[in-house]
Amino acid sequence: ISYFWGINSNLMAKIVINSNQKDVQLHIEKARSIIDTYLPSIYVDEVLKKLPFGHSYSKKVIRNVRANLNDNIEILTALVEVANENKNKLEKFKELIA
């Protein structure tokens, strides 16, 4: 066991891993906030278009990620992309009617 400034290096590794897990969780929470606010009601087909070619995700899996039953990062990313596109459309629409 090696020590760095009196702290067990194994403990430091656990702290770094826990810190990274917290960072990931914070990003997931932020993504879910964007999705909840801006994802259009009809979204599954748009999300499928955003996923990499040759993926094997079904519409059910996408809906499960949306319903917080799964934290698949690839699908979350596609959901955020669709939500951000919808946000931009809403902002443009607001500008046009203002």
Sequence and secondary structure as in RCSB ss.txt:
>XXXX:A:sequence
ISYFWGINSNLMAKIVINSNQKDVQLHIEKARSIIDTYLPSIYVDEVLKKLPFGHSYSKKVIRNVRANLNDNIEI
LTALVEVANENKNKLEKFKELIA
>XXXX:A:secstr
  EETTEEHHHHHHHHHHHHHHHHHHHHHHHHHHHHHH  SS HHHHHHHS TT    HHHHHHHHTTS   HHH
HHHHHHHHHHHHHHHHHHHHHH 
